[in-house]
Amino acid sequence: TVGCVALDKNGNLAAGTSTGGMTNKRWGRIGDAPIIGAGTYANNATCAVSSTGWGEYFIRAMVAHDISALMDYKGMSLQEAAKEVIQKKVPDLGGDGGIIAVDKDGNMVMEFNTEGMYRASMDASGNLTIGIYK
Amino acid sequence: NEFAIVIHGGAGTILRKNMSPEDEAAYNAKLEEAIRVGHDILKNGGSSLDAVEKTINVLENSPLFNAGKGAVFTNAGINELDASIMDGKNLDAGASAGTKTVKNPINLARAVMEKSPHVMLSGEGAEQFAKEQGLEIVDPSYFYTEARFKALERVKASEENETARDKSAFYDPTIKDSKFG
């Protein structure tokens, strides 16, 4: 699974996710990547999120929308909301994975509870971060 | 930040000890190539939607990631691809699931969002829509990579072993075979 979230100069947020799914999957199994609210979500009022993880749990936890909702209804920061969902809600269900996100102010988050996540971020000044391991 | 971009290439049990320096360098290089495509679009005043689509295209076109070329295989030994995109400006969204011949599924998801009255299309209908929208259609073999196919064979073998092992638990010497129930 691959994903991207972006904030543009007009203050618009967007999120996208693309995947080949799960090895050896049968019966037309679909994971969270194409499910709006689970694998992908964007709302100019809060944040843009793209997920990668154990699809069944990311659907049940509605991960991407949940992070936006925690910001919207509980006033959490993007970092706090991402931590709450990825380090608590998803593992409590038995799932694992991670998200990338950016909020309306350009704050960037890469939160995951697995050994690693291929990830990179770049801000307006061109500061680049690339990571693979925890 | 006035603008910003973040990407991922998947999460999981990615351990330093399991990755050669060459592989690590290849992943780092591809991640940097992809994020610079999107950053340039944003820096030049482009839209976040364009940045998301073009950045993901780079990752879909690389065999390194489980998306587009390099996708994993289903039990039937084929590649079924899914994608979704969302516009924070108006909560518009598009998604496609289970396509086998659309080269860049994220482009299809965006076409569903912008050129259809729906949010999600799947399977043959999604493929039909992709053709009507003039998106690049490829032979399913385009998505094949040796590494992912071998991964499928490993998973199947381990599954069969398990069944074999379970089956041996029911071995009945009188019929010299296994019987269940």
Interface residues (C-beta under 8 A of the other chain):
Chain A: T1 V2 G3 C4 V5 A6 L7 D8 K9 N10 N12 L13 A14 A15 G16 T17 S18 T19 G20 G21 M22 T23 N24 K25 R26 G28 I30 G31 A33 P34 I35 I36 G39 T40 Y41 A42 N43 N44 A45 A48 S50 T52 G53 D96 G97 G98 I99 I100 A101 V102 D105 G106 N107 M108 V109 M110 F112 T114 E115 G116 M117 Y118 R119 A120 S121 M122 D123 A124 S125 G126 L128 I130 I132 Y133
Chain B: N1 E2 F3 A4 I5 V6 I7 H8 G9 G10 A11 G12 T13 I14 L15 R16 M19 E24 Y27 N28 L31 E32 A34 I35 R36 G38 H39 L42 K43 G45 G46 S47 S48 L49 A51 V52 E53 T55 I56 L59 E60 F65 N66 A67 G68 G70 A71 V72 F73 T74 N75 A76 N79 E80 L81 D82 A83 S84 I85 M86 D87 G88 K89 L91 A93 A95 S96 A97 G98 N104 P105 I106 A109 R110 V119 M120 S122 G123 F143 R148 A151 L152 V155 K156 E159
